[in-house]
Every structure is written in structure tokens, then in C-alpha cells.
């Protein structure tokens, strides 16, 4: 069943304001979304370190010393495995 008396031109004129309001709302949300994305990516570049670490085996909380961690990592990288400092031999 269809509407008994439809005047499409009159309905277009009556609905113009609410439709523009909906488009404006969608545009505002899109602008907010883009601003939020820029903010998330800009803040994501700064690493954050924990000041406390929990030992998984004992459950004890330990304070993290950033300088000691860097030094320990450097020492682990510079370790030479056993037998690696022997001079290479040339095979015939």
C-alpha cells in the first residue's frame, strides 16, 4: 500500500534541514577521527619503560635501573663464545 498523497518536492524541502544536520554531524565525527589518529601516531613514538619489574619465578618486585640494563645488554652482546677466538685454518 502506498501513501495516499505524496508530494516529493514538498518532502525534499521539508527534509533538507535534518539531512544537512546529519551530514554536518558525520563530517564533524570524521574530522575528530582524523585528529585522533594523528594524536595516537604522534604519541606512539615515545617509548615508555616500566620502573618496576616482577620476577616471574619468585613474584618479587624489583626496581629497574635503566643504566644497568643498558650495560648488561651491552655485555651480553660483546660476549665471545668458547672456541670462537681460535684462528681459522685454511683447508687445502
N, CA, C and O atoms as a MOPAC input file, in Angstrom:
PM7 MOZYME 1SCF
protein

 N      0.83300 1    -1.16100 1     0.00000 1
 C      0.00000 1     0.00000 1     0.00000 1
 C      0.89200 1     1.24400 1     0.00000 1
 O      1.86200 1     1.31000 1     0.75400 1
 N      0.58000 1     2.18500 1    -0.80700 1
 C      1.39100 1     3.39400 1    -0.91600 1
 C      0.71500 1     4.54400 1    -0.17000 1
 O     -0.45400 1     4.47000 1     0.21000 1
 N      1.49500 1     5.60600 1     0.02400 1
 C      0.95000 1     6.78300 1     0.69500 1
 C     -0.12200 1     7.42400 1    -0.18900 1
 O      0.02700 1     7.46300 1    -1.41000 1
 N     -1.18200 1     7.91900 1     0.40900 1
 C     -2.28700 1     8.44000 1    -0.40000 1
 C     -1.94700 1     9.73700 1    -1.12900 1
 O     -2.37800 1     9.92400 1    -2.26700 1
 N     -1.19100 1    10.63400 1    -0.50700 1
 C     -0.92200 1    11.90800 1    -1.14200 1
 C      0.56200 1    12.23800 1    -0.95000 1
 O      0.97100 1    12.69600 1     0.11700 1
 N      1.36200 1    11.99900 1    -1.99800 1
 C      2.80000 1    12.26300 1    -1.89400 1
 C      3.16200 1    13.43400 1    -2.77800 1
 O      2.80900 1    13.49000 1    -3.95600 1
 N      3.87600 1    14.36700 1    -2.17900 1
 C      4.40400 1    15.49700 1    -2.92400 1
 C      5.91300 1    15.47900 1    -2.67300 1
 O      6.39300 1    15.98100 1    -1.65700 1
 N      6.65400 1    14.89000 1    -3.62300 1
 C      8.08000 1    14.66800 1    -3.45300 1
 C      8.82600 1    15.98800 1    -3.30200 1
 O      9.74400 1    16.07300 1    -2.48600 1
 N      8.46800 1    17.01000 1    -4.05200 1
 C      9.14800 1    18.30600 1    -3.96300 1
 C      8.96800 1    18.91200 1    -2.57100 1
 O      9.91300 1    19.45600 1    -2.00000 1
 N      7.75500 1    18.81700 1    -2.03100 1
 C      7.48700 1    19.37300 1    -0.70800 1
 C      8.26400 1    18.59600 1     0.36200 1
 O      8.79200 1    19.19100 1     1.30100 1
 N      8.33300 1    17.24900 1     0.21500 1
 C      9.06400 1    16.42800 1     1.18000 1
 C     10.56700 1    16.71400 1     1.11700 1
 O     11.23300 1    16.74000 1     2.15200 1
 N     11.09800 1    16.92600 1    -0.06900 1
 C     12.51200 1    17.27400 1    -0.20600 1
 C     12.79700 1    18.57700 1     0.53900 1
 O     13.79900 1    18.69000 1     1.24500 1
 N     11.92400 1    19.54200 1     0.38100 1
 C     12.11200 1    20.83100 1     1.03200 1
 C     12.02100 1    20.69400 1     2.55700 1
 O     12.78300 1    21.33800 1     3.27800 1
 N     11.10100 1    19.86500 1     3.05100 1
 C     10.92200 1    19.69900 1     4.49000 1
 C     12.07300 1    18.91600 1     5.13600 1
 O     12.38500 1    19.14000 1     6.30600 1
 N     12.69400 1    18.02000 1     4.40700 1
 C     13.74800 1    17.17500 1     4.96000 1
 C     15.15300 1    17.73400 1     4.72700 1
 O     16.13200 1    17.13400 1     5.17100 1
 N     15.26500 1    18.85700 1     4.04700 1
 C     16.57300 1    19.40500 1     3.72400 1
 C     17.37300 1    19.74900 1     4.98900 1
 O     18.55700 1    19.42100 1     5.05800 1
 N     16.77600 1    20.38500 1     5.96700 1
 C     17.45900 1    20.78200 1     7.20200 1
 C     17.99300 1    19.58300 1     7.99200 1
 O     19.17500 1    19.55300 1     8.33700 1
 N     17.13700 1    18.59600 1     8.28300 1
 C     17.64500 1    17.44000 1     9.01000 1
 C     18.73800 1    16.67100 1     8.25700 1
 O     19.67700 1    16.17100 1     8.87700 1
 N     18.62600 1    16.57600 1     6.94200 1
 C     19.66200 1    15.88700 1     6.16600 1
 C     20.98900 1    16.63300 1     6.24000 1
 O     22.04000 1    16.01400 1     6.40300 1
 N     20.94600 1    17.97100 1     6.12000 1
 C     22.17300 1    18.75800 1     6.25300 1
 C     22.76400 1    18.60400 1     7.65300 1
 O     23.98500 1    18.55900 1     7.80400 1
 N     21.92800 1    18.52400 1     8.66100 1
 C     22.40100 1    18.31500 1    10.03000 1
 C     23.10600 1    16.97400 1    10.18800 1
 O     24.13500 1    16.87600 1    10.85600 1
 N     22.54800 1    15.95200 1     9.57200 1
 C     23.18100 1    14.62400 1     9.63100 1
 C     24.53300 1    14.63600 1     8.91800 1
 O     25.50100 1    14.06700 1     9.42100 1
 N     24.60800 1    15.28000 1     7.75200 1
 C     25.87800 1    15.35900 1     7.02300 1
 C     26.90800 1    16.15500 1     7.81300 1
 O     28.08600 1    15.79900 1     7.83500 1
 N     26.47400 1    17.22500 1     8.45700 1
 C     27.39400 1    18.02700 1     9.27000 1
 C     27.91100 1    17.20200 1    10.44800 1
 O     29.09300 1    17.27200 1    10.78400 1
 N     27.03200 1    16.42300 1    11.07300 1
 C     27.44500 1    15.55500 1    12.18000 1
 C     28.45200 1    14.51100 1    11.72700 1
 O     29.43500 1    14.25800 1    12.42200 1
 N     28.22000 1    13.90700 1    10.57700 1
 C     29.15900 1    12.92100 1    10.04800 1
 C     30.51000 1    13.56600 1     9.71600 1
 O     31.56100 1    12.97400 1     9.96200 1
 N     30.47500 1    14.76500 1     9.16400 1
 C     31.71900 1    15.47000 1     8.86400 1
 C     32.49500 1    15.79600 1    10.12700 1
 O     33.71900 1    15.66700 1    10.15100 1
 N     31.79800 1    16.21800 1    11.18200 1
 C     32.43900 1    16.52900 1    12.45500 1
 C     33.09100 1    15.27800 1    13.05300 1
 O     34.21300 1    15.33900 1    13.55600 1
 N     32.39600 1    14.16600 1    12.99600 1
 C     32.94800 1    12.90500 1    13.50600 1
 C     34.16800 1    12.48600 1    12.68800 1
 O     35.14300 1    11.99100 1    13.25300 1
 N     34.13100 1    12.67300 1    11.38200 1
 C     35.27200 1    12.32200 1    10.53400 1
 C     36.48400 1    13.18800 1    10.87700 1
 O     37.60400 1    12.68000 1    10.92500 1
 N     36.28100 1    14.47400 1    11.11400 1
 C     37.38600 1    15.36000 1    11.48800 1
 C     37.96000 1    14.93800 1    12.83600 1
 O     39.18000 1    14.88600 1    12.99600 1
 N     37.10500 1    14.63800 1    13.80300 1
 C     37.57700 1    14.17700 1    15.11000 1
 C     38.37300 1    12.87400 1    14.98800 1
 O     39.38000 1    12.69700 1    15.67300 1
 N     37.93100 1    11.97400 1    14.12800 1
 C     38.61600 1    10.70000 1    13.93100 1
 C     40.01600 1    10.92000 1    13.35800 1
 O     40.97200 1    10.28400 1    13.80300 1
 N     40.14500 1    11.81100 1    12.37800 1
 C     41.45000 1    12.09400 1    11.77400 1
 C     42.37900 1    12.74700 1    12.80200 1
 O     43.56000 1    12.40700 1    12.86700 1
 N     41.86100 1    13.67500 1    13.59800 1
 C     42.66900 1    14.31600 1    14.63600 1
 C     43.12100 1    13.27000 1    15.65600 1
 O     44.27400 1    13.28600 1    16.08800 1
 N     42.23400 1    12.37400 1    16.03700 1
 C     42.57900 1    11.30700 1    16.98800 1
 C     43.66400 1    10.40300 1    16.41900 1
 O     44.58000 1    10.01900 1    17.14600 1
 N     43.58500 1    10.05400 1    15.14100 1
 C     44.61000 1     9.21800 1    14.51700 1
 C     45.97100 1     9.90200 1    14.53800 1
 O     46.97700 1     9.26500 1    14.85300 1
 N     46.01600 1    11.18800 1    14.20700 1
 C     47.28200 1    11.92300 1    14.25500 1
 C     47.83700 1    11.93600 1    15.67700 1
 O     49.03800 1    11.76100 1    15.87900 1
 N     46.97200 1    12.14100 1    16.65200 1
 C     47.40800 1    12.18800 1    18.05100 1
 C     47.95900 1    10.83400 1    18.49500 1
 O     48.98300 1    10.78300 1    19.17600 1
 N     47.30000 1     9.74100 1    18.12300 1
 C     47.74600 1     8.40300 1    18.50000 1
 C     49.10400 1     8.10300 1    17.88900 1
 O     49.98700 1     7.59500 1    18.58000 1
 N     49.29000 1     8.40200 1    16.61800 1
 C     50.56700 1     8.11500 1    15.97400 1
 C     51.67900 1     9.03000 1    16.47700 1
 O     52.83400 1     8.60900 1    16.54600 1
 N     51.35800 1    10.25300 1    16.82400 1
 C     52.37600 1    11.16900 1    17.34600 1
 C     52.82100 1    10.74400 1    18.74100 1
 O     54.01000 1    10.82000 1    19.04900 1
 N     51.90800 1    10.30400 1    19.58300 1
 C     52.24300 1     9.88000 1    20.93800 1
 C     52.87500 1     8.49800 1    20.95500 1
 O     53.55900 1     8.14900 1    21.91800 1
 N     52.66600 1     7.71600 1    19.92800 1
 C     53.18500 1     6.35700 1    19.89400 1
 C     54.68000 1     6.27000 1    19.67000 1
 O     55.25000 1     5.18700 1    19.80700 1
 N     55.34100 1     7.37400 1    19.33000 1
 C     56.76400 1     7.35500 1    19.05400 1
 C     57.62300 1     7.38900 1    20.30800 1
 O     58.82300 1     7.12100 1    20.24300 1
 N     57.03000 1     7.71300 1    21.44000 1
 C     57.79400 1     7.82900 1    22.67100 1
 C     57.69200 1     6.53000 1    23.46200 1
 O     56.61900 1     6.20900 1    23.97400 1
 N     58.78400 1     5.77600 1    23.57400 1
 C     58.71300 1     4.53200 1    24.32800 1
 C     58.60400 1     4.81300 1    25.82200 1
 O     59.19100 1     5.76700 1    26.33400 1
 N     57.86400 1     3.99100 1    26.49100 1
 C     57.74500 1     4.11500 1    27.93600 1
 C     58.27600 1     2.84300 1    28.56000 1
 O     57.96000 1     1.73900 1    28.11600 1
 N     59.08100 1     3.00500 1    29.58900 1
 C     59.68000 1     1.87400 1    30.27800 1
 C     59.04500 1     1.73400 1    31.64600 1
 O     58.65100 1     2.71900 1    32.27000 1
 N     58.95300 1     0.52100 1    32.09200 1
 C     58.44400 1     0.26700 1    33.42600 1
 C     59.51900 1     0.60100 1    34.45000 1
 O     60.70100 1     0.34900 1    34.21800 1
 N     59.11600 1     1.16000 1    35.57000 1
 C     60.07700 1     1.45700 1    36.62900 1
 C     60.23000 1     0.28400 1    37.58400 1
 O     61.16400 1     0.24400 1    38.38500 1
 N     59.30500 1    -0.67700 1    37.49800 1
 C     59.36700 1    -1.87200 1    38.32900 1
 C     59.19600 1    -3.09700 1    37.44300 1
 O     58.48300 1    -3.06300 1    36.44100 1
 N     59.85900 1    -4.17200 1    37.82900 1
 C     59.75700 1    -5.42300 1    37.08700 1
 C     59.42800 1    -6.52800 1    38.06600 1
 O     59.95200 1    -6.54900 1    39.17900 1
 N     58.56100 1    -7.45000 1    37.66100 1
 C     58.17500 1    -8.57000 1    38.51300 1
 C     58.89300 1    -9.81200 1    38.01900 1
 O     58.79900 1   -10.17300 1    36.84600 1
 N     59.62000 1   -10.47100 1    38.93700 1
 C     60.31400 1   -11.71000 1    38.60900 1
 C     59.26100 1   -12.80900 1    38.48200 1
 O     58.48900 1   -13.04200 1    39.41200 1
 N     59.22900 1   -13.48200 1    37.33700 1
 C     58.20400 1   -14.48600 1    37.08700 1
 C     58.30300 1   -15.71400 1    37.96500 1
 O     57.28400 1   -16.33900 1    38.25600 1
 N     59.50300 1   -16.08000 1    38.39800 1
 C     59.64900 1   -17.30000 1    39.19300 1
 C     59.37600 1   -17.06000 1    40.68100 1
 O     58.84600 1   -17.94100 1    41.35700 1
 N     59.73000 1   -15.88600 1    41.19500 1
 C     59.55100 1   -15.63100 1    42.62600 1
 C     58.40300 1   -14.69100 1    42.91600 1
 O     57.84600 1   -14.73400 1    44.01300 1
 N     58.02900 1   -13.84200 1    41.97300 1
 C     56.95200 1   -12.88600 1    42.18600 1
 C     57.40400 1   -11.63100 1    42.89300 1
 O     56.57300 1   -10.79900 1    43.25700 1
 N     58.70700 1   -11.47000 1    43.09800 1
 C     59.22600 1   -10.28900 1    43.77700 1
 C     59.29200 1    -9.11300 1    42.80900 1
 O     59.58600 1    -9.27300 1    41.62500 1
 N     59.01100 1    -7.93600 1    43.34500 1
 C     59.05400 1    -6.70800 1    42.55500 1
 C     60.43100 1    -6.08100 1    42.72600 1
 O     60.90100 1    -5.88900 1    43.84800 1
 N     61.07900 1    -5.76100 1    41.59800 1
 C     62.40900 1    -5.16900 1    41.61700 1
 C     62.36700 1    -3.83300 1    40.91000 1
 O     61.66600 1    -3.67400 1    39.91100 1
 N     63.11400 1    -2.87300 1    41.42200 1
 C     63.23300 1    -1.57400 1    40.77300 1
 C     64.16100 1    -1.70900 1    39.57100 1
 O     65.17900 1    -2.39800 1    39.64400 1
 N     63.81600 1    -1.05700 1    38.47300 1
 C     64.60700 1    -1.13200 1    37.25500 1
 C     65.55200 1     0.06100 1    37.20000 1
 O     65.12400 1     1.20700 1    37.33000 1
 N     66.84700 1    -0.21700 1    37.00600 1
 C     67.84700 1     0.82000 1    36.81500 1
 C     68.20400 1     0.82200 1    35.33500 1
 O     68.85800 1    -0.10000 1    34.84700 1
 N     67.76900 1     1.87100 1    34.61500 1
 C     67.94000 1     1.89400 1    33.15700 1
 C     69.39600 1     1.80300 1    32.73500 1
 O     69.70000 1     1.12200 1    31.75500 1
 N     70.30300 1     2.46000 1    33.43600 1
 C     71.71600 1     2.43300 1    33.08200 1
 C     72.29100 1     1.03800 1    33.21400 1
 O     73.08700 1     0.61400 1    32.37600 1
 N     71.89100 1     0.30400 1    34.27500 1
 C     72.39800 1    -1.04600 1    34.48600 1
 C     71.86600 1    -1.98600 1    33.41000 1
 O     72.58600 1    -2.87400 1    32.95400 1
 N     70.63900 1    -1.80300 1    33.01100 1
 C     70.05300 1    -2.66200 1    31.98000 1
 C     70.79000 1    -2.48100 1    30.66200 1
 O     71.07600 1    -3.46200 1    29.97500 1
 N     71.09900 1    -1.25400 1    30.30300 1
 C     71.82500 1    -0.99200 1    29.05500 1
 C     73.21800 1    -1.60000 1    29.13400 1
 O     73.68500 1    -2.20000 1    28.16600 1
 N     73.89300 1    -1.45100 1    30.28200 1
 C     75.23500 1    -2.00900 1    30.45700 1
 C     75.19300 1    -3.53200 1    30.36500 1
 O     76.05900 1    -4.14100 1    29.73600 1
 N     74.18600 1    -4.15000 1    30.99100 1
 C     74.07100 1    -5.60700 1    30.96900 1
 C     73.82000 1    -6.09100 1    29.54300 1
 O     74.40100 1    -7.08900 1    29.11800 1
 N     72.96400 1    -5.39600 1    28.80400 1
 C     72.69900 1    -5.77300 1    27.41600 1
 C     73.96500 1    -5.65900 1    26.57400 1
 O     74.22200 1    -6.51600 1    25.72900 1
 N     74.75800 1    -4.61100 1    26.79300 1
 C     75.99600 1    -4.42800 1    26.03800 1
 C     76.98700 1    -5.53900 1    26.35400 1
 O     77.69000 1    -6.01300 1    25.46100 1
 N     77.05000 1    -5.95800 1    27.61100 1
 C     77.96000 1    -7.04100 1    27.97800 1
 C     77.52700 1    -8.35400 1    27.33700 1
 O     78.37300 1    -9.13700 1    26.90600 1
 N     76.22700 1    -8.60500 1    27.26900 1
 C     75.72800 1    -9.83800 1    26.65500 1
 C     76.02300 1    -9.86100 1    25.16100 1
 O     76.30700 1   -10.92400 1    24.60900 1
 N     75.96300 1    -8.71600 1    24.49900 1
 C     76.23000 1    -8.64000 1    23.06600 1
 C     77.70900 1    -8.87000 1    22.79500 1
 O     78.05800 1    -9.48500 1    21.78700 1
 N     78.58300 1    -8.39000 1    23.66900 1
 C     80.01900 1    -8.45800 1    23.44800 1
 C     80.65400 1    -9.75900 1    23.92900 1
 O     81.87900 1    -9.87900 1    23.90700 1
 N     79.87100 1   -10.72100 1    24.35700 1
 C     80.41700 1   -11.99600 1    24.82200 1
 C     80.83700 1   -12.82400 1    23.61900 1
 O     80.08600 1   -12.95900 1    22.65300 1
 N     82.06400 1   -13.38600 1    23.68700 1
 C     82.57200 1   -14.23500 1    22.62000 1
 C     82.38100 1   -15.68700 1    23.06900 1
 O     82.84000 1   -16.05700 1    24.15000 1
 N     81.71400 1   -16.51000 1    22.26300 1
 C     81.50800 1   -17.90700 1    22.64100 1
 C     82.84000 1   -18.66100 1    22.73200 1
 O     83.82400 1   -18.28700 1    22.09400 1
 N     82.85000 1   -19.72900 1    23.53700 1
 C     84.07300 1   -20.52200 1    23.69600 1
 C     84.50700 1   -21.10700 1    22.35700 1
 O     83.68200 1   -21.58600 1    21.57900 1
 N     85.80100 1   -21.06400 1    22.10100 1
 C     86.34700 1   -21.62400 1    20.86800 1
 C     86.21500 1   -20.72100 1    19.66900 1
 O     86.71900 1   -21.04800 1    18.59400 1
 N     85.54100 1   -19.58200 1    19.82500 1
 C     85.36000 1   -18.68900 1    18.68700 1
 C     86.58700 1   -17.84400 1    18.42600 1
 O     86.74700 1   -17.32300 1    17.32300 1
 N     87.48100 1   -17.68900 1    19.43500 1
 C     88.63900 1   -16.84100 1    19.20200 1
 C     89.84900 1   -17.62000 1    18.67800 1
 O     90.94900 1   -17.07200 1    18.60800 1
 N     89.66100 1   -18.86900 1    18.31500 1
 C     90.74300 1   -19.64000 1    17.71300 1
 C     90.91700 1   -19.16900 1    16.26300 1
 O     89.93800 1   -18.84900 1    15.58900 1
 N     92.13900 1   -19.13000 1    15.80000 1
 C     92.41600 1   -18.65600 1    14.43100 1
 C     91.83800 1   -19.64500 1    13.41700 1
 O     91.98500 1   -20.85700 1    13.57400 1
 N     91.19700 1   -19.13800 1    12.40300 1
 C     90.63900 1   -20.03600 1    11.38600 1
 C     91.75800 1   -20.70800 1    10.59800 1
 O     92.78500 1   -20.09600 1    10.30600 1
 N     91.54600 1   -21.94200 1    10.26900 1
 C     92.52900 1   -22.68300 1     9.48700 1
 C     92.08600 1   -22.76000 1     8.04200 1
 O     90.89400 1   -22.81700 1     7.73900 1
 N     93.06100 1   -22.76100 1     7.16300 1
 C     92.74900 1   -22.85700 1     5.74600 1
 C     92.77300 1   -24.33100 1     5.33200 1
 O     93.72100 1   -25.06100 1     5.61800 1
 N     91.74300 1   -24.72600 1     4.67900 1
 C     91.70800 1   -26.11900 1     4.20500 1
 C     92.29100 1   -26.18700 1     2.80700 1
 O     92.19300 1   -25.23300 1     2.03500 1
 N     92.89800 1   -27.31800 1     2.48700 1
 C     93.58200 1   -27.44700 1     1.18800 1
 C     92.65700 1   -27.92200 1     0.12300 1
 O     93.06900 1   -28.08400 1    -1.02600 1

